[in-house]
Amino acid sequence: MAARSQPKLLAQGKPRTLGGSTRPWRVRVYAPAPGSNKYQVYFKAPAGDGEPWKRVLRRAASEEEARKIFAQAEAALDTEQATPVGADVRASRTIRMLGEEYLRDSRERGKQPRTMEGRESRLNAHILPTIGDVPVTKWRVEHSRKVMEKGSKTLFSQRGREDLRGQLSAMRKLAWRLGWLDRSIDPLDGLEIRRANVLHGATTQYVDPRLRPETRQVKAMAAAADQLCGPEGIDPLMTRLPLFGTKIRVAGFGGLRLGEQNALRAIDVFFEHGYVHVNGSWITPRKAPGFRGPVKNHVLHEVPLPKSLMHEELLPRVRELLDLPAKASLQQVINAQEAERQRRASLAAREKDRNLAWWNYPVPPEGELWLFVDTVTGLPVKPEMHNERWHRVRAWVDEHDPENAWPKTIVYRNLRHHAATKWFHEELGEPWEVVAQYLGDKLATVLNHYVRAGEDALRGSVSKLAER
């Protein structure tokens, strides 16, 4: 009887004694045996805690794939990482599973609830319905194009499409890091987003001046809110939000984000210095109670406010929150604020967490000294209610003060744009570096939003031509 021919050895790795073996063993690659068309890669891998390593066989359809598995096994054994998995495991690692890993990784990185909600929404609405069952190893650019095509039917803004592509990019990086996708494969290579028309000298993030409200409009909206939401207001739905006009002025002349406005407390106002200390944001996750979280990008900053706003509107509210008499002097208020800050700082010093200070020492929301609240709950207002009241005020101004009507194309958050350009930069003459500090943003971000290259030269040319 003729001896059965052995498969040809194509490559072998370095001798190893891992796994409790007394005799050295090697990772080996064999050519297909007679009657077969599969290449074979043999190595050893851990079987479990305390168990001897078991011999593992991985098959490949081509020599290139076999040598790739060989290289992966050698690298994994050198660095004591996981060895290459079988075809059945690779097939089970779909985009759906990658999406779950992406959300889990985001939570471990401490992403905020609103950020997580956006990522989960994009995953469920656009990515999983389109390519959810595609194995990660077979993810290619045509799959990514299908996701963007689906997204283009519901995402009409350039920013929305960029966010979707950015999430695909983040999932690609995670697949590379986990070893689920070979780094030589880029499923986003050649994927382009339809370009938006950009004004010459501006970036894609540039905010059109027509979307920045005028100071007269900000004042008209704040005055209307004073009238509708004050104690003399006749609509109980509006009087649930006292100091709504003050809140509009804080947004329009301080540039605080909505979450930062809602998170302001009596101890965050520094009357002796003329500014508010922005150190937190009121966060309202879906189907969960709100809480005071960190400020965006974890960047604490101080924002100067007009003295009239500080002393005539915020001071009485701080007196009330600190249980001081209505006629208490400014110095008495400052002393009470500092005493409360010191009390919290002392409590924070006793905690194990060294990152705690007076401004982020945890206090139950019901017992916090909020400046702006919904009188029914005693907590900062939810964004949905805030926006509904804002539109009521806008409709009132449309009817009673049409000359200062608030354009429907300008949303509430654009009060921040007014503070940056009309107030800080133009009215107060602050350079963009200072404006960026007041907003708690990077200088590059502020310049991208508000500055056009060559805009000053354009104005000069227009002025000269007007005389000819």
Secondary structure as GFF3:
##gff-version 3
##sequence-region A 1 468
A	DSSP	beta_strand	9	12	.	.	.	ID=ss1
A	DSSP	three_ten_helix	18	20	.	.	.	ID=ss2
A	DSSP	beta_strand	28	30	.	.	.	ID=ss3
A	DSSP	beta_strand	39	45	.	.	.	ID=ss4
A	DSSP	beta_strand	54	60	.	.	.	ID=ss5
A	DSSP	alpha_helix	63	79	.	.	.	ID=ss6
A	DSSP	alpha_helix	87	92	.	.	.	ID=ss7
A	DSSP	alpha_helix	95	108	.	.	.	ID=ss8
A	DSSP	alpha_helix	113	122	.	.	.	ID=ss9
A	DSSP	pi_helix	123	127	.	.	.	ID=ss10
A	DSSP	alpha_helix	128	131	.	.	.	ID=ss11
A	DSSP	three_ten_helix	136	138	.	.	.	ID=ss12
A	DSSP	alpha_helix	141	152	.	.	.	ID=ss13
A	DSSP	alpha_helix	158	178	.	.	.	ID=ss14
A	DSSP	three_ten_helix	209	211	.	.	.	ID=ss15
A	DSSP	alpha_helix	215	229	.	.	.	ID=ss16
A	DSSP	alpha_helix	236	239	.	.	.	ID=ss17
A	DSSP	alpha_helix	244	254	.	.	.	ID=ss18
A	DSSP	alpha_helix	258	262	.	.	.	ID=ss19
A	DSSP	three_ten_helix	266	268	.	.	.	ID=ss20
A	DSSP	beta_strand	269	270	.	.	.	ID=ss21
A	DSSP	beta_strand	275	278	.	.	.	ID=ss22
A	DSSP	beta_strand	281	283	.	.	.	ID=ss23
A	DSSP	beta_strand	291	293	.	.	.	ID=ss24
A	DSSP	three_ten_helix	296	298	.	.	.	ID=ss25
A	DSSP	beta_strand	301	304	.	.	.	ID=ss26
A	DSSP	alpha_helix	307	309	.	.	.	ID=ss27
A	DSSP	pi_helix	310	314	.	.	.	ID=ss28
A	DSSP	alpha_helix	315	321	.	.	.	ID=ss29
A	DSSP	alpha_helix	330	349	.	.	.	ID=ss30
A	DSSP	three_ten_helix	365	367	.	.	.	ID=ss31
A	DSSP	alpha_helix	383	400	.	.	.	ID=ss32
A	DSSP	three_ten_helix	402	404	.	.	.	ID=ss33
A	DSSP	three_ten_helix	412	414	.	.	.	ID=ss34
A	DSSP	alpha_helix	415	418	.	.	.	ID=ss35
A	DSSP	pi_helix	419	427	.	.	.	ID=ss36
A	DSSP	alpha_helix	432	439	.	.	.	ID=ss37
A	DSSP	alpha_helix	443	450	.	.	.	ID=ss38
A	DSSP	alpha_helix	455	465	.	.	.	ID=ss39
###
